Amino acid sequence: MSASTAVQFLRNACSRAQITTQLYADGASRCVAINVGVNGLILISGAAGGARENEIDYHPREHQGWGAVYYSDCVHGDDVRDFYQSTDPDLVQDTSRLLAAVQNIIAGH
């Protein structure tokens, strides 16, 4: 694994899948953001309930799962859906499954 942080690994995997990401911070939490269409937004960070909840800047060996939410219209509404929550500590497998779920959201847009 060539990445020094989980977020670097995730962003590298997204780049290979031709998914553009940005870093997003809101208060004490940091996450990876992916724009979907005009107003849609996916936010990804450490899975809810884990020691790394709302974190992305940790060593890959500390991974405890990804969590992702989809805002179908982050400008005009509050329609938000949790679409991926994992407790898988295997960063490679977990990221692969996460990207499949992200691609399904993008394709369904």
BAKEVEX-903060 format. One record per atom (N, C-alpha, C): residue number from 1; atom name; x, y, z. Coordinates in Angstrom, 3 decimals, padded with zeros to 6 digits, m for minus. Layout:
+-----+------+----------+----------+----------+
: seq : atom :       xx :       yy :       zz :
+-----+------+----------+----------+----------+
: NUM :   CA :        X :        Y :        Z :
...
+-----+------+----------+----------+----------+
***
This chain:
+-----+------+----------+----------+----------+
: seq : atom :       xx :       yy :       zz :
+-----+------+----------+----------+----------+
:   1 :    N :  000.854 : m001.170 :  000.000 :
:   1 :   CA :  000.000 :  000.000 :  000.000 :
:   1 :    C :  000.897 :  001.229 :  000.000 :
:   2 :    N :  000.744 :  002.075 : m000.978 :
:   2 :   CA :  001.652 :  003.206 : m001.137 :
:   2 :    C :  001.170 :  004.477 : m000.449 :
:   3 :    N : m000.033 :  004.513 :  000.048 :
:   3 :   CA : m000.561 :  005.722 :  000.672 :
:   3 :    C : m000.174 :  005.778 :  002.152 :
:   4 :    N :  000.103 :  006.987 :  002.629 :
:   4 :   CA :  000.477 :  007.138 :  004.031 :
:   4 :    C : m000.733 :  007.407 :  004.928 :
:   5 :    N : m001.867 :  007.760 :  004.338 :
:   5 :   CA : m003.099 :  007.973 :  005.100 :
:   5 :    C : m004.267 :  007.301 :  004.376 :
:   6 :    N : m005.316 :  007.037 :  005.125 :
:   6 :   CA : m006.513 :  006.426 :  004.534 :
:   6 :    C : m007.116 :  007.339 :  003.468 :
:   7 :    N : m007.125 :  008.636 :  003.723 :
:   7 :   CA : m007.714 :  009.560 :  002.741 :
:   7 :    C : m006.902 :  009.575 :  001.449 :
:   8 :    N : m005.594 :  009.482 :  001.556 :
:   8 :   CA : m004.766 :  009.443 :  000.364 :
:   8 :    C : m005.059 :  008.173 : m000.436 :
:   9 :    N : m005.223 :  007.043 :  000.251 :
:   9 :   CA : m005.559 :  005.795 : m000.418 :
:   9 :    C : m006.912 :  005.921 : m001.125 :
:  10 :    N : m007.904 :  006.471 : m000.424 :
:  10 :   CA : m009.238 :  006.645 : m001.014 :
:  10 :    C : m009.201 :  007.561 : m002.229 :
:  11 :    N : m008.533 :  008.685 : m002.116 :
:  11 :   CA : m008.491 :  009.636 : m003.236 :
:  11 :    C : m007.722 :  009.051 : m004.425 :
:  12 :    N : m006.671 :  008.277 : m004.168 :
:  12 :   CA : m005.955 :  007.613 : m005.258 :
:  12 :    C : m006.864 :  006.610 : m005.967 :
:  13 :    N : m007.632 :  005.846 : m005.188 :
:  13 :   CA : m008.549 :  004.869 : m005.772 :
:  13 :    C : m009.632 :  005.569 : m006.584 :
:  14 :    N : m010.150 :  006.667 : m006.074 :
:  14 :   CA : m011.158 :  007.441 : m006.815 :
:  14 :    C : m010.572 :  007.971 : m008.118 :
:  15 :    N : m009.371 :  008.471 : m008.064 :
:  15 :   CA : m008.719 :  008.990 : m009.264 :
:  15 :    C : m008.566 :  007.902 : m010.322 :
:  16 :    N : m008.151 :  006.707 : m009.895 :
:  16 :   CA : m008.028 :  005.601 : m010.846 :
:  16 :    C : m009.380 :  005.230 : m011.462 :
:  17 :    N : m010.459 :  005.433 : m010.706 :
:  17 :   CA : m011.811 :  005.147 : m011.197 :
:  17 :    C : m012.412 :  006.357 : m011.922 :
:  18 :    N : m011.615 :  007.403 : m012.115 :
:  18 :   CA : m012.031 :  008.631 : m012.785 :
:  18 :    C : m013.163 :  009.337 : m012.051 :
:  19 :    N : m013.080 :  009.321 : m010.724 :
:  19 :   CA : m014.019 :  010.032 : m009.865 :
:  19 :    C : m013.252 :  011.184 : m009.224 :
:  20 :    N : m013.701 :  012.395 : m009.462 :
:  20 :   CA : m013.044 :  013.588 : m008.934 :
:  20 :    C : m013.480 :  013.822 : m007.491 :
:  21 :    N : m012.516 :  014.060 : m006.627 :
:  21 :   CA : m012.799 :  014.301 : m005.210 :
:  21 :    C : m012.251 :  015.650 : m004.776 :
:  22 :    N : m012.798 :  016.117 : m003.665 :
:  22 :   CA : m012.305 :  017.319 : m002.999 :
:  22 :    C : m012.288 :  017.032 : m001.506 :
:  23 :    N : m011.452 :  017.730 : m000.776 :
:  23 :   CA : m011.490 :  017.638 :  000.674 :
:  23 :    C : m012.503 :  018.648 :  001.183 :
:  24 :    N : m013.252 :  018.260 :  002.197 :
:  24 :   CA : m014.323 :  019.091 :  002.742 :
:  24 :    C : m014.207 :  019.074 :  004.255 :
:  25 :    N : m014.332 :  020.229 :  004.872 :
:  25 :   CA : m014.289 :  020.323 :  006.334 :
:  25 :    C : m015.501 :  021.100 :  006.818 :
:  26 :    N : m016.097 :  020.596 :  007.886 :
:  26 :   CA : m017.265 :  021.234 :  008.490 :
:  26 :    C : m017.103 :  021.125 :  009.998 :
:  27 :    N : m016.650 :  022.173 :  010.595 :
:  27 :   CA : m016.399 :  022.125 :  012.031 :
:  27 :    C : m015.245 :  021.202 :  012.349 :
:  28 :    N : m015.485 :  020.231 :  013.212 :
:  28 :   CA : m014.436 :  019.313 :  013.637 :
:  28 :    C : m014.280 :  018.119 :  012.711 :
:  29 :    N : m015.174 :  017.960 :  011.753 :
:  29 :   CA : m015.088 :  016.792 :  010.875 :
:  29 :    C : m014.480 :  017.148 :  009.527 :
:  30 :    N : m013.767 :  016.172 :  008.974 :
:  30 :   CA : m013.198 :  016.295 :  007.621 :
:  30 :    C : m013.658 :  015.095 :  006.831 :
:  31 :    N : m013.901 :  015.321 :  005.547 :
:  31 :   CA : m014.350 :  014.216 :  004.711 :
:  31 :    C : m013.931 :  014.462 :  003.266 :
:  32 :    N : m014.192 :  013.455 :  002.449 :
:  32 :   CA : m013.972 :  013.543 :  001.011 :
:  32 :    C : m015.326 :  013.839 :  000.385 :
:  33 :    N : m015.365 :  014.801 : m000.522 :
:  33 :   CA : m016.604 :  015.190 : m001.198 :
:  33 :    C : m016.510 :  014.848 : m002.678 :
:  34 :    N : m017.633 :  014.369 : m003.210 :
:  34 :   CA : m017.742 :  014.058 : m004.631 :
:  34 :    C : m019.015 :  014.719 : m005.146 :
:  35 :    N : m018.881 :  015.601 : m006.109 :
:  35 :   CA : m020.051 :  016.235 : m006.713 :
:  35 :    C : m020.763 :  015.243 : m007.619 :
:  36 :    N : m022.096 :  015.255 : m007.542 :
:  36 :   CA : m022.928 :  014.384 : m008.369 :
:  36 :    C : m023.944 :  015.270 : m009.079 :
:  37 :    N : m023.782 :  015.401 : m010.379 :
:  37 :   CA : m024.695 :  016.269 : m011.118 :
:  37 :    C : m024.531 :  017.716 : m010.698 :
:  38 :    N : m025.613 :  018.488 : m010.824 :
:  38 :   CA : m025.561 :  019.919 : m010.532 :
:  38 :    C : m025.558 :  020.205 : m009.037 :
:  39 :    N : m026.455 :  019.576 : m008.277 :
:  39 :   CA : m026.596 :  019.892 : m006.857 :
:  39 :    C : m026.348 :  018.723 : m005.921 :
:  40 :    N : m026.036 :  017.549 : m006.447 :
:  40 :   CA : m025.830 :  016.383 : m005.600 :
:  40 :    C : m024.431 :  016.356 : m005.009 :
:  41 :    N : m024.316 :  015.697 : m003.856 :
:  41 :   CA : m023.033 :  015.651 : m003.170 :
:  41 :    C : m022.937 :  014.369 : m002.362 :
:  42 :    N : m021.807 :  013.684 : m002.481 :
:  42 :   CA : m021.475 :  012.527 : m001.657 :
:  42 :    C : m020.381 :  012.957 : m000.685 :
:  43 :    N : m020.547 :  012.615 :  000.594 :
:  43 :   CA : m019.537 :  012.884 :  001.607 :
:  43 :    C : m019.098 :  011.557 :  002.216 :
:  44 :    N : m017.784 :  011.364 :  002.327 :
:  44 :   CA : m017.208 :  010.113 :  002.826 :
:  44 :    C : m016.239 :  010.417 :  003.959 :
:  45 :    N : m016.361 :  009.653 :  005.037 :
:  45 :   CA : m015.404 :  009.758 :  006.145 :
:  45 :    C : m015.394 :  008.427 :  006.893 :
:  46 :    N : m014.685 :  008.397 :  008.018 :
:  46 :   CA : m014.683 :  007.196 :  008.834 :
:  46 :    C : m016.098 :  006.850 :  009.259 :
:  47 :    N : m016.405 :  005.574 :  009.337 :
:  47 :   CA : m017.766 :  005.101 :  009.605 :
:  47 :    C : m018.296 :  005.580 :  010.952 :
:  48 :    N : m019.605 :  005.810 :  010.980 :
:  48 :   CA : m020.288 :  006.239 :  012.194 :
:  48 :    C : m020.127 :  005.198 :  013.301 :
:  49 :    N : m019.899 :  005.688 :  014.508 :
:  49 :   CA : m019.801 :  004.811 :  015.665 :
:  49 :    C : m018.411 :  004.288 :  015.952 :
:  50 :    N : m017.486 :  004.454 :  015.017 :
:  50 :   CA : m016.124 :  003.971 :  015.219 :
:  50 :    C : m015.226 :  005.041 :  015.806 :
:  51 :    N : m014.034 :  004.634 :  016.188 :
:  51 :   CA : m013.069 :  005.576 :  016.759 :
:  51 :    C : m012.632 :  006.618 :  015.736 :
:  52 :    N : m012.788 :  006.319 :  014.464 :
:  52 :   CA : m012.382 :  007.241 :  013.393 :
:  52 :    C : m013.578 :  007.907 :  012.705 :
:  53 :    N : m014.723 :  007.952 :  013.396 :
:  53 :   CA : m015.909 :  008.607 :  012.842 :
:  53 :    C : m015.584 :  010.052 :  012.478 :
:  54 :    N : m015.993 :  010.461 :  011.289 :
:  54 :   CA : m015.778 :  011.821 :  010.780 :
:  54 :    C : m014.306 :  012.187 :  010.630 :
:  55 :    N : m013.441 :  011.188 :  010.522 :
:  55 :   CA : m012.018 :  011.425 :  010.300 :
:  55 :    C : m011.587 :  010.765 :  008.998 :
:  56 :    N : m010.541 :  011.303 :  008.397 :
:  56 :   CA : m009.978 :  010.718 :  007.175 :
:  56 :    C : m008.457 :  010.694 :  007.210 :
:  57 :    N : m007.853 :  011.461 :  008.091 :
:  57 :   CA : m006.390 :  011.600 :  008.132 :
:  57 :    C : m005.771 :  010.670 :  009.163 :
:  58 :    N : m005.865 :  009.375 :  008.917 :
:  58 :   CA : m005.287 :  008.403 :  009.834 :
:  58 :    C : m004.510 :  007.373 :  009.030 :
:  59 :    N : m003.641 :  006.664 :  009.719 :
:  59 :   CA : m002.807 :  005.660 :  009.066 :
:  59 :    C : m003.698 :  004.528 :  008.536 :
:  60 :    N : m003.391 :  003.986 :  007.369 :
:  60 :   CA : m004.210 :  002.908 :  006.800 :
:  60 :    C : m004.446 :  001.729 :  007.751 :
:  61 :    N : m003.482 :  001.404 :  008.601 :
:  61 :   CA : m003.665 :  000.287 :  009.552 :
:  61 :    C : m004.712 :  000.590 :  010.614 :
:  62 :    N : m005.078 :  001.867 :  010.768 :
:  62 :   CA : m006.067 :  002.266 :  011.766 :
:  62 :    C : m007.486 :  002.290 :  011.201 :
:  63 :    N : m007.644 :  001.883 :  009.949 :
:  63 :   CA : m008.959 :  001.940 :  009.303 :
:  63 :    C : m009.963 :  001.029 :  010.008 :
:  64 :    N : m011.178 :  001.572 :  010.228 :
:  64 :   CA : m012.250 :  000.818 :  010.882 :
:  64 :    C : m013.537 :  000.852 :  010.067 :
:  65 :    N : m013.456 :  001.276 :  008.833 :
:  65 :   CA : m014.633 :  001.305 :  007.964 :
:  65 :    C : m014.919 :  002.703 :  007.443 :
:  66 :    N : m015.544 :  002.741 :  006.266 :
:  66 :   CA : m015.978 :  003.994 :  005.651 :
:  66 :    C : m017.469 :  004.193 :  005.894 :
:  67 :    N : m017.862 :  005.442 :  005.930 :
:  67 :   CA : m019.270 :  005.818 :  005.939 :
:  67 :    C : m019.488 :  006.849 :  004.858 :
:  68 :    N : m020.611 :  006.747 :  004.148 :
:  68 :   CA : m020.879 :  007.693 :  003.065 :
:  68 :    C : m022.351 :  008.072 :  003.048 :
:  69 :    N : m022.597 :  009.347 :  002.796 :
:  69 :   CA : m023.958 :  009.860 :  002.666 :
:  69 :    C : m024.094 :  010.568 :  001.329 :
:  70 :    N : m025.321 :  010.582 :  000.830 :
:  70 :   CA : m025.613 :  011.222 : m000.456 :
:  70 :    C : m026.697 :  012.272 : m000.258 :
:  71 :    N : m026.368 :  013.499 : m000.621 :
:  71 :   CA : m027.328 :  014.590 : m000.643 :
:  71 :    C : m027.748 :  014.753 : m002.099 :
:  72 :    N : m028.989 :  014.414 : m002.417 :
:  72 :   CA : m029.416 :  014.486 : m003.819 :
:  72 :    C : m029.565 :  015.930 : m004.290 :
:  73 :    N : m029.856 :  016.843 : m003.363 :
:  73 :   CA : m029.965 :  018.257 : m003.711 :
:  73 :    C : m029.513 :  019.073 : m002.511 :
:  74 :    N : m028.222 :  019.271 : m002.404 :
:  74 :   CA : m027.669 :  019.936 : m001.231 :
:  74 :    C : m027.914 :  021.439 : m001.232 :
:  75 :    N : m028.456 :  021.986 : m002.324 :
:  75 :   CA : m028.731 :  023.417 : m002.398 :
:  75 :    C : m030.172 :  023.719 : m001.994 :
:  76 :    N : m031.103 :  022.937 : m002.491 :
:  76 :   CA : m032.525 :  023.251 : m002.313 :
:  76 :    C : m033.280 :  022.331 : m001.368 :
:  77 :    N : m032.648 :  021.378 : m000.775 :
:  77 :   CA : m033.384 :  020.461 :  000.086 :
:  77 :    C : m032.502 :  019.741 :  001.077 :
:  78 :    N : m033.157 :  019.007 :  001.935 :
:  78 :   CA : m032.464 :  018.267 :  002.978 :
:  78 :    C : m032.506 :  016.763 :  002.719 :
:  79 :    N : m032.679 :  016.359 :  001.479 :
:  79 :   CA : m032.767 :  014.942 :  001.147 :
:  79 :    C : m031.388 :  014.310 :  001.270 :
:  80 :    N : m031.171 :  013.576 :  002.361 :
:  80 :   CA : m029.883 :  012.946 :  002.607 :
:  80 :    C : m030.117 :  011.463 :  002.878 :
:  81 :    N : m029.208 :  010.640 :  002.372 :
:  81 :   CA : m029.351 :  009.197 :  002.533 :
:  81 :    C : m027.992 :  008.581 :  002.840 :
:  82 :    N : m027.929 :  007.839 :  003.952 :
:  82 :   CA : m026.749 :  007.010 :  004.215 :
:  82 :    C : m026.801 :  005.871 :  003.208 :
:  83 :    N : m025.759 :  005.712 :  002.416 :
:  83 :   CA : m025.788 :  004.621 :  001.444 :
:  83 :    C : m024.641 :  003.632 :  001.630 :
:  84 :    N : m023.716 :  003.948 :  002.513 :
:  84 :   CA : m022.631 :  003.004 :  002.776 :
:  84 :    C : m022.144 :  003.206 :  004.200 :
:  85 :    N : m022.195 :  002.158 :  005.000 :
:  85 :   CA : m021.636 :  002.142 :  006.344 :
:  85 :    C : m020.954 :  000.794 :  006.530 :
:  86 :    N : m019.693 :  000.824 :  006.901 :
:  86 :   CA : m018.927 : m000.410 :  007.023 :
:  86 :    C : m018.132 : m000.409 :  008.316 :
:  87 :    N : m017.865 : m001.585 :  008.811 :
:  87 :   CA : m016.953 : m001.751 :  009.948 :
:  87 :    C : m015.774 : m002.625 :  009.543 :
:  88 :    N : m015.499 : m002.687 :  008.238 :
:  88 :   CA : m014.428 : m003.532 :  007.709 :
:  88 :    C : m013.079 : m002.852 :  007.897 :
:  89 :    N : m012.166 : m003.441 :  008.659 :
:  89 :   CA : m010.855 : m002.831 :  008.860 :
:  89 :    C : m009.897 : m003.016 :  007.678 :
:  90 :    N : m010.299 : m003.798 :  006.680 :
:  90 :   CA : m009.453 : m004.002 :  005.498 :
:  90 :    C : m009.675 : m002.835 :  004.540 :
:  91 :    N : m008.743 : m001.886 :  004.551 :
:  91 :   CA : m008.890 : m000.665 :  003.769 :
:  91 :    C : m009.053 : m000.942 :  002.279 :
:  92 :    N : m008.315 : m001.893 :  001.746 :
:  92 :   CA : m008.369 : m002.192 :  000.313 :
:  92 :    C : m009.751 : m002.717 : m000.066 :
:  93 :    N : m010.236 : m003.734 :  000.642 :
:  93 :   CA : m011.550 : m004.302 :  000.332 :
:  93 :    C : m012.664 : m003.305 :  000.596 :
:  94 :    N : m012.572 : m002.603 :  001.708 :
:  94 :   CA : m013.611 : m001.643 :  002.069 :
:  94 :    C : m013.698 : m000.521 :  001.042 :
:  95 :    N : m012.558 : m000.023 :  000.600 :
:  95 :   CA : m012.542 :  001.045 : m000.392 :
:  95 :    C : m013.106 :  000.557 : m001.716 :
:  96 :    N : m012.803 : m000.659 : m002.083 :
:  96 :   CA : m013.342 : m001.227 : m003.322 :
:  96 :    C : m014.871 : m001.297 : m003.273 :
:  97 :    N : m015.414 : m001.774 : m002.164 :
:  97 :   CA : m016.875 : m001.846 : m002.021 :
:  97 :    C : m017.499 : m000.449 : m001.971 :
:  98 :    N : m016.827 :  000.470 : m001.290 :
:  98 :   CA : m017.312 :  001.851 : m001.233 :
:  98 :    C : m017.389 :  002.449 : m002.631 :
:  99 :    N : m016.335 :  002.266 : m003.423 :
:  99 :   CA : m016.331 :  002.834 : m004.776 :
:  99 :    C : m017.424 :  002.231 : m005.642 :
: 100 :    N : m017.723 :  000.957 : m005.479 :
: 100 :   CA : m018.831 :  000.348 : m006.220 :
: 100 :    C : m020.150 :  001.027 : m005.838 :
: 101 :    N : m020.331 :  001.302 : m004.553 :
: 101 :   CA : m021.545 :  001.984 : m004.102 :
: 101 :    C : m021.602 :  003.422 : m004.620 :
: 102 :    N : m020.475 :  004.110 : m004.616 :
: 102 :   CA : m020.407 :  005.480 : m005.152 :
: 102 :    C : m020.757 :  005.474 : m006.637 :
: 103 :    N : m020.193 :  004.540 : m007.380 :
: 103 :   CA : m020.477 :  004.462 : m008.812 :
: 103 :    C : m021.955 :  004.184 : m009.078 :
: 104 :    N : m022.613 :  003.417 : m008.207 :
: 104 :   CA : m024.053 :  003.184 : m008.356 :
: 104 :    C : m024.850 :  004.463 : m008.139 :
: 105 :    N : m024.450 :  005.263 : m007.180 :
: 105 :   CA : m025.126 :  006.556 : m006.938 :
: 105 :    C : m024.934 :  007.456 : m008.152 :
: 106 :    N : m023.702 :  007.547 : m008.649 :
: 106 :   CA : m023.416 :  008.407 : m009.809 :
: 106 :    C : m024.194 :  007.930 : m011.028 :
: 107 :    N : m024.225 :  006.642 : m011.257 :
: 107 :   CA : m024.932 :  006.089 : m012.425 :
: 107 :    C : m026.440 :  006.297 : m012.320 :
: 108 :    N : m026.965 :  006.275 : m011.106 :
: 108 :   CA : m028.401 :  006.433 : m010.918 :
: 108 :    C : m028.866 :  007.866 : m010.917 :
: 109 :    N : m027.929 :  008.785 : m011.002 :
: 109 :   CA : m028.289 :  010.208 : m010.966 :
: 109 :    C : m028.983 :  010.619 : m012.244 :
+-----+------+----------+----------+----------+
***
